[in-house]
């Protein structure tokens, strides 16, 4: 993963430059100290001139946007009138982190009165945060002394969440086929996704993939097949079935590049010879997730966007579904027809030809195996009434198969929730959890909750 990048916005008031200009050197020194401290946390810091008036704030934020920062971090160097900054902050799509800190650790009776000038930024924070809330701008605030607390470390952790939020807000999801008819839980109109989340839906036009397939050269197909045989267990794989799956996969990959897609979704029932898409691109979905692109099945743009956003911050992510409860073992069985991030399987993924019976498409090749064990987070984004969303986060422990694994010819895995499985399933549905979700490896539930805060989603942690 590349280094996270922030724009550090210094807030100040023009009045002090007019009546106490000799304070400016100390003010700038504190800004530089905090910037250096954030760099020591592993962040790339894009600096800005001290901002006092609306045009200065607009210019600084525009520069941060142009630089492609993952988050905007505010730092009050003194009081700053909120109406100078709040409109520009509310207008930007950049995730916003408010750093509430001051130069001095102590401010008791023995403090020199002259230090008030350098340590009274907290009421500027209060003024600004009130306006941000009134303008509908979601933010995360971290407070503490810059040196005597872990506040800079906390800000750095929040930037990872901000990266996911940035990715969600500019997601471009390709959709092959209309969403699966009758599946209502993830059904959100494309216009609503764009307006509320910033997600753009790119529908495959019906002939695009077919045209792109015609342009894929045999040499490219052979090269990809050769790479697959090195990467996967494929000794018994039907060569012609493999060739067909690679051919459609390379066309989908090309489509993603042309449209600058961050994720894609396929309704397998829309894949047929009449539509010009002869094979369900299961193998390419698996490879795309391994490359860091989002995916979801059945035409689910919402979960594809979520998976892609999580991928931007946590590459060890996959699309998945809860399929069956193991009441006895207190686990939940995960699976899907043909899509998984192959980087997350225990051992080497195996390629197999699937006996496909759902449409007149040919048999696809898919990668199968068991999801590896370890700590993980099950993540779902549930649509609610009035175009609202709820982020459901469940810390889980993944379990690999022990002994004989009769599921070895499928994509599969089991997780143990942090509560009895019956309680877990009931609570999940009470919260409105949908049947499509993402699985993220790592103990990162608090960081993923930050994504919900940046996006303004109600967040439920099932722990």
C-alpha positions as CSV (number, residue, x, y, z in Angstrom):
1,X,0.0,0.0,0.0
2,X,1.2,3.5,-0.8
3,X,1.9,6.0,2.0
4,X,-1.2,7.8,3.2
5,X,-1.2,11.5,2.3
6,X,-2.9,14.3,4.2
7,X,-3.4,18.0,3.7
8,X,-2.7,19.9,7.0
9,X,-4.8,23.0,7.1
10,X,-3.7,25.8,9.5
11,X,-6.5,28.0,10.8
12,X,-5.9,31.5,12.1
13,X,-7.5,34.9,12.3
14,X,-6.5,38.0,10.3
15,X,-7.1,40.2,13.3
16,X,-4.0,38.9,15.1
17,X,-1.8,39.7,12.1
18,X,-3.1,43.3,12.4
19,X,-2.7,43.8,16.1
20,X,-0.1,41.2,17.1
21,X,2.0,40.4,14.1
22,X,5.0,39.4,16.2
23,X,3.2,36.3,17.2
24,X,3.3,34.9,13.7
25,X,6.8,33.2,14.1
26,X,5.7,31.2,17.1
27,X,2.4,30.2,15.4
28,X,4.2,29.0,12.2
29,X,6.7,27.1,14.4
30,X,4.0,25.1,16.1
31,X,2.4,24.2,12.7
32,X,5.8,23.0,11.5
33,X,6.3,21.0,14.7
34,X,2.9,19.2,14.3
35,X,3.6,18.6,10.6
36,X,6.9,16.9,11.4
37,X,5.2,14.8,14.1
38,X,2.6,13.6,11.6
39,X,5.4,12.7,9.2
40,X,7.0,10.6,11.9
41,X,3.8,8.7,12.1
42,X,4.4,7.6,8.5
43,X,2.2,10.2,6.8
44,X,3.0,12.3,3.8
45,X,2.0,15.8,4.7
46,X,1.0,18.4,2.2
47,X,1.5,21.8,3.8
48,X,-0.5,25.0,3.2
49,X,0.0,28.6,4.1
50,X,-1.6,29.9,7.3
51,X,-5.3,30.5,6.3
52,X,-7.4,33.4,7.8
53,X,-9.9,34.4,5.2
54,X,-12.4,32.6,2.9
55,X,-10.3,32.9,-0.3
56,X,-7.3,31.5,1.5
57,X,-9.2,28.5,2.8
58,X,-10.7,27.8,-0.7
59,X,-7.3,28.0,-2.3
60,X,-5.7,25.6,0.2
61,X,-8.5,23.1,0.0
62,X,-8.4,23.2,-3.8
63,X,-4.6,22.5,-3.6
64,X,-5.2,19.5,-1.3
65,X,-7.8,18.1,-3.7
66,X,-5.5,18.5,-6.7
67,X,-2.7,16.7,-4.7
68,X,-5.1,13.8,-4.1
69,X,-4.8,13.7,-0.4
70,X,-6.5,10.9,1.5
71,X,-7.8,13.3,4.2
72,X,-7.8,16.9,5.2
73,X,-6.6,17.5,8.8
74,X,-7.4,20.9,10.4
75,X,-5.1,22.5,13.0
76,X,-6.3,25.6,14.9
77,X,-3.2,27.7,15.6
78,X,-5.5,30.2,17.5
79,X,-9.1,31.1,17.3
80,X,-10.4,31.3,13.7
81,X,-13.9,32.6,12.9
82,X,-15.9,29.6,11.5
83,X,-17.6,31.5,8.7
84,X,-14.3,32.0,7.0
85,X,-13.6,28.3,6.7
86,X,-16.9,26.3,7.1
87,X,-18.3,26.7,3.6
88,X,-15.2,25.5,1.9
89,X,-14.8,22.6,4.4
90,X,-18.4,21.6,3.9
91,X,-18.1,21.7,0.1
92,X,-15.1,19.4,-0.2
93,X,-15.5,15.6,-0.6
94,X,-12.3,15.1,1.3
95,X,-12.7,13.2,4.6
96,X,-12.1,15.7,7.4
97,X,-10.2,15.0,10.6
98,X,-10.1,17.7,13.2
99,X,-6.9,17.7,15.3
100,X,-7.6,19.5,18.5
101,X,-4.3,20.2,20.2
102,X,-2.1,23.1,21.5
103,X,1.6,23.8,22.0
104,X,1.7,23.7,25.8
105,X,1.0,20.7,28.0
106,X,0.2,22.7,31.2
107,X,-1.9,25.7,31.5
108,X,-2.4,26.3,35.2
109,X,-2.0,29.3,37.5
110,X,1.8,29.5,36.9
111,X,1.5,29.8,33.1
112,X,2.6,33.2,31.6
113,X,-0.4,35.2,30.4
114,X,1.4,35.8,27.1
115,X,0.9,32.0,26.3
116,X,-2.8,32.5,25.9
117,X,-2.2,33.7,22.4
118,X,-0.7,30.4,21.4
119,X,-3.0,28.0,23.2
120,X,-6.6,29.2,22.8
121,X,-7.4,27.3,19.5
122,X,-9.9,25.0,21.2
123,X,-12.8,27.5,21.0
124,X,-12.0,27.9,17.4
125,X,-12.5,24.1,17.1
126,X,-15.8,24.4,18.9
127,X,-17.0,27.2,16.6
128,X,-16.0,25.3,13.5
129,X,-17.4,22.0,14.5
130,X,-20.8,23.5,15.2
131,X,-20.9,25.0,11.7
132,X,-19.7,21.7,10.1
133,X,-22.6,19.9,11.7
134,X,-25.1,22.5,10.7
135,X,-23.8,22.3,7.1
136,X,-24.0,18.5,7.1
137,X,-20.3,17.9,6.9
138,X,-19.2,14.7,8.6
139,X,-15.9,14.7,10.5
140,X,-13.8,12.8,13.0
141,X,-12.1,14.7,15.9
142,X,-9.1,13.6,17.9
143,X,-8.0,15.7,20.9
144,X,-4.9,15.6,23.1
145,X,-1.5,17.1,23.6
146,X,0.6,16.7,20.4
147,X,3.6,15.3,22.4
148,X,2.3,14.0,25.7
149,X,-0.5,11.9,24.3
150,X,-1.0,9.6,21.3
151,X,-3.2,12.0,19.4
152,X,-0.9,12.1,16.4
153,X,-0.9,8.4,16.3
154,X,-4.7,8.4,16.5
155,X,-4.9,10.8,13.6
156,X,-2.6,8.6,11.5
157,X,-4.9,5.6,12.2
158,X,-7.9,7.7,11.1
159,X,-6.3,8.4,7.8
160,X,-6.5,4.8,6.8
161,X,-10.3,5.0,7.4
162,X,-10.3,8.2,5.4
163,X,-8.6,6.5,2.4
164,X,-11.6,4.0,2.3
165,X,-14.0,6.9,2.6
166,X,-12.3,8.8,-0.3
167,X,-12.5,5.6,-2.4
168,X,-16.2,5.2,-1.6
169,X,-16.9,8.8,-2.6
170,X,-15.3,8.4,-6.0
171,X,-16.2,4.8,-6.7
172,X,-16.9,3.9,-10.3
173,X,-18.7,0.5,-10.5
174,X,-19.2,-1.4,-13.7
175,X,-22.4,-3.5,-13.9
176,X,-22.8,-6.3,-16.3
177,X,-26.5,-7.0,-16.7
178,X,-29.4,-5.6,-14.7
179,X,-29.5,-6.5,-10.9
180,X,-30.9,-9.9,-10.1
181,X,-34.7,-9.6,-10.4
182,X,-36.4,-9.8,-7.0
183,X,-33.3,-9.3,-4.8
184,X,-34.4,-6.2,-2.9
185,X,-32.0,-5.9,0.0
186,X,-29.1,-4.3,-2.0
187,X,-31.4,-2.6,-4.5
188,X,-30.6,1.1,-4.5
189,X,-31.2,3.2,-7.7
190,X,-28.1,4.4,-9.4
191,X,-29.2,8.0,-9.0
192,X,-29.5,7.6,-5.3
193,X,-26.1,6.0,-5.0
194,X,-24.6,8.9,-6.9
195,X,-26.4,11.6,-4.9
196,X,-25.9,10.1,-1.4
197,X,-22.6,8.3,-1.7
198,X,-20.9,9.6,-4.8
199,X,-20.9,6.2,-6.4
200,X,-21.1,6.2,-10.2
201,X,-22.7,3.2,-12.0
202,X,-21.3,2.3,-15.4
203,X,-23.7,-0.2,-17.1
204,X,-22.2,-2.4,-19.8
205,X,-23.9,-1.4,-23.0
206,X,-24.7,-4.9,-24.2
207,X,-22.1,-5.0,-26.9
208,X,-19.0,-3.6,-25.2
209,X,-17.6,-6.8,-23.8
210,X,-18.2,-8.6,-27.1
211,X,-16.4,-5.9,-29.0
212,X,-13.5,-6.0,-26.6
213,X,-13.2,-9.8,-26.8
214,X,-12.8,-9.4,-30.6
215,X,-9.7,-7.3,-29.9
216,X,-7.9,-9.6,-27.5
217,X,-5.0,-11.2,-29.3
218,X,-4.3,-15.0,-29.0
219,X,-0.8,-14.2,-27.7
220,X,-2.2,-12.3,-24.8
221,X,-4.6,-15.2,-24.0
222,X,-1.7,-17.7,-24.1
223,X,0.5,-15.5,-21.9
224,X,-2.3,-15.2,-19.3
225,X,-2.9,-18.9,-19.3
226,X,0.8,-19.6,-18.8
227,X,0.8,-17.2,-15.8
228,X,-2.3,-18.9,-14.4
229,X,-0.6,-22.3,-14.5
230,X,2.3,-20.9,-12.5
231,X,0.1,-19.2,-10.0
232,X,-2.6,-21.8,-9.5
233,X,-3.0,-25.5,-9.2
234,X,-4.2,-26.3,-12.7
235,X,-2.8,-29.6,-13.8
236,X,-6.1,-31.3,-14.6
237,X,-7.8,-28.2,-16.0
238,X,-9.5,-28.4,-19.4
239,X,-7.4,-26.2,-21.7
240,X,-10.3,-25.0,-23.8
241,X,-12.4,-24.0,-20.8
242,X,-9.4,-22.2,-19.4
243,X,-8.9,-20.4,-22.7
244,X,-12.5,-19.2,-22.8
245,X,-12.4,-17.9,-19.3
246,X,-9.2,-16.1,-19.8
247,X,-10.5,-14.5,-23.1
248,X,-13.6,-13.1,-21.4
249,X,-11.5,-12.1,-18.4
250,X,-9.1,-10.0,-20.4
251,X,-12.0,-8.3,-22.1
252,X,-13.5,-7.4,-18.7
253,X,-10.1,-6.2,-17.5
254,X,-9.8,-4.0,-20.6
255,X,-13.3,-2.6,-20.0
256,X,-12.3,-1.8,-16.4
257,X,-9.3,0.1,-17.6
258,X,-11.1,2.1,-20.2
259,X,-13.9,3.1,-17.8
260,X,-11.5,3.6,-14.9
261,X,-13.6,1.3,-12.8
262,X,-12.8,0.8,-9.1
263,X,-15.1,-2.3,-8.9
264,X,-17.5,-4.3,-11.0
265,X,-20.5,-6.6,-10.5
266,X,-22.1,-9.3,-12.7
267,X,-25.5,-10.8,-12.7
268,X,-24.7,-14.3,-13.9
269,X,-28.2,-14.7,-15.3
270,X,-27.5,-11.9,-17.8
271,X,-24.5,-13.8,-19.2
272,X,-25.5,-15.7,-22.3
273,X,-24.6,-16.1,-25.9
274,X,-27.4,-13.7,-27.0
275,X,-26.0,-10.9,-24.9
276,X,-22.6,-11.5,-26.5
277,X,-21.0,-12.6,-23.2
278,X,-20.4,-16.3,-23.5
279,X,-18.8,-17.0,-20.1
280,X,-19.4,-15.7,-16.6
281,X,-16.1,-14.0,-15.7
282,X,-15.7,-15.7,-12.3
283,X,-11.9,-16.1,-12.7
284,X,-11.4,-12.5,-13.6
285,X,-13.5,-11.4,-10.6
286,X,-11.1,-13.4,-8.4
287,X,-8.1,-11.9,-10.0
288,X,-9.5,-8.4,-9.9
289,X,-10.1,-8.6,-6.1
290,X,-6.5,-9.9,-5.7
291,X,-5.4,-6.8,-7.6
292,X,-7.4,-4.5,-5.3
293,X,-10.5,-3.9,-7.3
294,X,-13.9,-4.3,-5.7
295,X,-16.5,-6.9,-6.7
296,X,-20.0,-8.1,-5.8
297,X,-22.3,-10.6,-7.4
298,X,-25.8,-10.4,-8.9
299,X,-25.5,-6.8,-10.1
300,X,-25.0,-5.4,-6.6
301,X,-23.4,-2.0,-7.2
302,X,-23.6,-1.0,-3.5
303,X,-21.6,-3.9,-2.1
304,X,-19.1,-3.8,-5.1
305,X,-18.5,-0.1,-4.2
306,X,-18.1,-1.0,-0.5
307,X,-15.7,-3.8,-1.3
308,X,-13.6,-1.6,-3.5
309,X,-13.5,1.2,-0.9
310,X,-12.3,-1.3,1.7
311,X,-9.7,-2.6,-0.7
312,X,-8.2,0.8,-0.9
313,X,-7.3,0.7,2.8
314,X,-7.3,-3.0,3.5
315,X,-6.1,-5.1,0.5
316,X,-6.9,-8.4,2.3
317,X,-10.6,-8.0,1.5
318,X,-13.0,-10.2,-0.4
319,X,-16.7,-10.3,-1.4
320,X,-18.6,-13.1,0.3
321,X,-21.9,-14.3,1.6
322,X,-23.1,-16.1,4.8
323,X,-24.5,-19.3,3.4
324,X,-25.2,-21.8,6.1
325,X,-25.2,-21.8,10.0
326,X,-23.2,-24.5,11.8
327,X,-25.3,-24.5,14.9
328,X,-23.3,-27.3,16.5
329,X,-19.9,-25.8,15.7
330,X,-21.0,-22.3,16.5
331,X,-19.7,-21.0,13.1
332,X,-21.1,-19.6,9.9
333,X,-20.3,-21.1,6.5
334,X,-19.2,-18.6,3.9
335,X,-19.3,-19.2,0.2
336,X,-20.2,-17.9,-3.3
337,X,-20.6,-19.4,-6.7
338,X,-17.3,-18.5,-8.2
339,X,-15.8,-15.3,-6.8
340,X,-13.1,-14.9,-4.1
341,X,-10.0,-12.9,-3.5
342,X,-7.5,-15.7,-4.3
343,X,-4.8,-14.0,-2.1
344,X,-6.9,-15.0,1.0
345,X,-7.1,-18.7,0.4
346,X,-5.2,-21.2,2.6
347,X,-2.6,-22.6,0.3
348,X,-2.6,-22.5,-3.4
349,X,-5.9,-21.9,-5.2
350,X,-7.0,-24.6,-7.6
351,X,-8.6,-23.9,-11.0
352,X,-11.5,-26.0,-12.0
353,X,-14.1,-26.1,-14.8
354,X,-17.6,-25.5,-13.4
355,X,-20.6,-27.4,-14.7
356,X,-22.7,-24.3,-15.4
357,X,-26.5,-24.8,-15.7
358,X,-28.0,-21.4,-15.0
359,X,-28.0,-20.0,-18.6
360,X,-26.8,-21.0,-22.1
361,X,-23.3,-19.7,-21.3
362,X,-20.4,-22.0,-21.5
363,X,-18.7,-23.6,-18.6
364,X,-16.6,-21.1,-16.7
365,X,-13.3,-21.7,-14.8
366,X,-13.2,-20.6,-11.2
367,X,-10.6,-20.6,-8.5
368,X,-11.6,-22.7,-5.4
369,X,-10.2,-23.2,-2.0
370,X,-10.8,-22.5,1.7
371,X,-10.4,-19.1,3.2
372,X,-7.5,-19.0,5.6
373,X,-7.8,-18.7,9.3
374,X,-7.2,-15.6,11.4
375,X,-8.8,-12.6,12.9
376,X,-11.1,-10.7,10.5
377,X,-14.1,-8.4,10.2
378,X,-17.4,-9.1,8.5
379,X,-18.6,-5.8,7.0
380,X,-22.0,-5.0,5.5
381,X,-23.5,-1.8,4.2
382,X,-27.3,-1.9,4.6
383,X,-29.7,0.5,2.9
384,X,-32.3,2.0,5.2
385,X,-35.4,4.2,4.7
386,X,-35.0,7.7,3.4
387,X,-31.8,7.0,1.5
388,X,-29.9,6.4,4.7
389,X,-27.3,3.6,5.3
390,X,-26.1,1.5,8.2
391,X,-22.6,0.1,8.4
392,X,-22.6,-3.3,10.2
393,X,-19.2,-4.4,11.6
394,X,-18.7,-7.8,13.1
395,X,-15.3,-8.9,14.4
396,X,-14.9,-12.7,13.7
397,X,-12.4,-15.4,13.7
398,X,-11.9,-17.4,10.5
399,X,-11.5,-21.2,10.8
400,X,-9.9,-23.4,8.3
401,X,-11.1,-26.9,7.7
402,X,-9.6,-29.6,10.0
403,X,-9.1,-33.1,8.6
404,X,-11.3,-34.2,5.7
405,X,-12.7,-31.2,3.7
406,X,-15.6,-32.3,1.5
407,X,-16.1,-28.7,0.5
408,X,-12.7,-28.6,-1.3
409,X,-14.2,-28.2,-4.7
410,X,-16.0,-25.0,-3.7
411,X,-15.1,-21.5,-2.5
412,X,-15.6,-21.8,1.2
413,X,-14.7,-20.8,4.8
414,X,-16.1,-20.6,8.3
415,X,-16.1,-17.8,10.8
416,X,-16.8,-17.9,14.5
417,X,-18.6,-14.7,15.7
418,X,-17.9,-13.1,19.1
419,X,-21.3,-14.3,20.4
420,X,-23.3,-17.5,20.0
421,X,-24.2,-18.0,16.4
422,X,-27.9,-17.8,17.0
423,X,-27.6,-14.5,18.7
424,X,-25.3,-13.2,16.0
425,X,-27.7,-14.1,13.1
426,X,-30.7,-12.6,14.9
427,X,-28.8,-9.4,15.7
428,X,-27.5,-9.1,12.2
429,X,-31.0,-9.3,10.7
430,X,-32.4,-6.9,13.3
431,X,-29.8,-4.4,12.1
432,X,-31.0,-4.9,8.5
433,X,-27.8,-6.7,7.3
434,X,-28.1,-7.8,3.6
435,X,-27.0,-11.1,2.2
436,X,-24.0,-9.6,0.4
437,X,-21.0,-8.5,2.3
438,X,-17.2,-8.1,2.5
439,X,-14.7,-9.9,4.7
440,X,-11.6,-8.0,5.8
441,X,-8.7,-9.8,7.4
442,X,-7.1,-8.1,10.5
443,X,-8.2,-6.7,13.8
444,X,-9.4,-3.5,12.2
445,X,-13.0,-3.1,13.4
446,X,-12.3,0.4,15.0
447,X,-10.7,1.6,11.8
448,X,-13.6,0.4,9.7
449,X,-16.0,2.2,12.1
450,X,-14.1,5.3,11.1
451,X,-15.3,4.8,7.6
452,X,-18.9,5.0,8.8
453,X,-18.1,8.2,10.7
454,X,-16.6,9.9,7.7
455,X,-19.6,8.8,5.5
456,X,-22.2,9.8,8.1
457,X,-23.6,6.3,8.3
458,X,-25.1,4.8,11.4
459,X,-22.6,2.2,12.6
460,X,-23.3,-1.0,14.5
461,X,-20.5,-3.0,15.9
462,X,-21.5,-6.6,16.7
463,X,-19.1,-7.5,19.4
